[in-house]
Every structure is written in structure tokens, then in C-alpha cells.
Amino acid sequence: MADDTGVIRVTLWDDKATTSLKVGDAIRIENARIRLGLYDIELSVGKTARIMKPLPEDVKELPSMEELEDVIYTTKKIDEIEEDDRRIKIVGRVIDLYEPREFQREDGVGIFRSMELADDTGVIRVTLWDEKADTPLNIGDAVKIENPRVRYRNENLELSLGRDSQIEVIKGEVEDLPSFEEIEEMVYPYKSIGDLDEESENVKISGELTDLYGDRIVSYRCPRCNTRLDVSEENICNFCGEVIDEPRHLLIIPGRITDETGEIRITFFGREAEKLLGMKTEEVVDVINKTGDEGALHDKVEDLNGVHVTVIGNANFDEYNEELRFNPKKIVDIKF
Ligand SMILES: [Zn+2]
């Protein structure tokens, strides 16, 4: 809860907890108790307290929601975000969006959804948890995010949106935020394959696919820890011990990509492999199960040789094969 002087955390107990409230409401609280919380003092609204409509004189001085947001949140550009940031606000554009996924939690099944958010200064991964994962979003949407948790994951900063965070799609023109096309150009600069090196992150390359391998395009994974399962394994994950009823399936299509400056190894996984094949993973698994042949889609994969693709991703040095390889994050364009 905030007014023009600051912000305080309020906890509603018992019947007060079901009070119908939404973000932006103006309310008056009487007879609340004050207690010391984790970071600061908090208000406790229990049996003896009252939540009421504000009196006319209460709201006379009360700033609008937009004005209050400036009191509560520090607006940051993506490249200014730091690990310990609290109460920040970011406006960016959704430049990539993944399907919602389930995860196992102690009290049942939760759901999360990841996306890539960008502004004119950079790009950051955002994970939406539980009901936040239901937010209707599209690639290209401008969104306002408030109060995310900032954390390190895989050596990168990430935003995590849970119960205490807000996300809202902004309609219409947004001041200070480039268009989707402009942002894509900015965050994914084009590179010739011959110019790629280990530092090449979030670059766009374009070329012809060759040497695609289609004899074994489904990888069987442990649904719990995602470790690759050996076909010979006895329904038990060697890594975490999970008994496996139904493995998770991951499509993998390895090959090479060539332009006039050079060539590099590339492997398409999951969603990107589906896009390339024009088939869903379940459909591929179905064909393989029906035919009993792991290489049932060999010809279909073979036909993709010579196709021209534009992909965004990172180049890494593969220690084992002692060569540079390209990990595509997203296929931007396919010309069959
Ligand atoms: Zn496992």
C-alpha cells in the first residue's frame, strides 16, 4: 500500500483476506496493528481492524496510480539491472516467448513460462510463475514489469515474476521503446559465419543447411532431471533414480550451416527442430513408435538440405570436437 510519502506491506488475516481488492484501489484502513517485518515495519489487518472506502478528504491528496508507481519503483533499463535490485520497474518488448511448462512442486504441479524481454539497452530472460504464466502475451508486445525478483541463473541475470510481481501489456505507442524490428536489429546483430568466434552471443546468421542427420532425431529424457536416457536402460534414470513411465521426448536435428564466408556445425533442438520439420514432437514420436524405426523420418530430414535459414543464437567452442559450433535459440526465417 502506498501514498505520497512511502510504501508499506499489509497483511490481511482471516475474513479480511477475502476482501475484494485490485491493484490501483484506494482504501482506508482503520485500527490496524503495526509489526516488524523482514525488511521494515508492516501493517497487520486482523479481526479488530476495518477496511473501508476512503473518505473524500483521504483521496484529495492521494496521488494517482501512475504517480505512485514513481514513488514505489525505480525505473531501470535492462542493462542497469543488478542482482540485489528490489522494487524496480522495467518497460520492454517481448522478443521471444516459450510455451508454458509444468514443474513438480511439493504440493502438486506448478506452471511456468519463459520469455526474452528487450529494450534499447539489452535483453534479459524473464520467467513467469503460476498465475503469472497465464498472462496473455504475444511476441512484439510492450510490457511493463514491476517488482520482479532478480536472480542469477546460468551466469546470466534473470527476472522472476511471482505473486508479488506485476506484469501488464501496454497498448499503443510506448515512449522511449523502439519497435520490435528495431529492437531485433539492435539485440541480434547480423554476422557472417566466417566472422563468428567464441564471443559471438545473440547474433543472427543466415545460410544454407547441409549434412543434416535424420537417423536418430528423438532423444529420450528423464522427465524429472532431463538427463538423456539410454535406450537400453531399465526404466530408471541413472542420474536421479526416477522410475520412468513415459520419458520426455526432445527432438534433435544436427547438421551444418554455410554462407559465402564459411560454415559451422549447428544443432536444432525442441521447438526449433519442430519448426524446421513442420511437425510436432508428439507426431514424430508417433511415427517412430508406429514404424518401430528410429530413422523413419530420415528422408524428410534429408530433404531439408539446401534450405536457407536465418537463425539467432550463440557460438560456443566445443572442447570435445575442438571446433566452434552454433547453438540456435530461434529460427527467424526459413526459405524452403
Ligand atoms: Zn533423472
Boltz pocket constraint, residues with backbone or C-beta under 6 A from the ligand:
constraints:
  - pocket:
      binder: B
      contacts: [[A, 222], [A, 223], [A, 224], [A, 225], [A, 226], [A, 227], [A, 237], [A, 238], [A, 239], [A, 240], [A, 241], [A, 242]]
      max_distance: 6.0
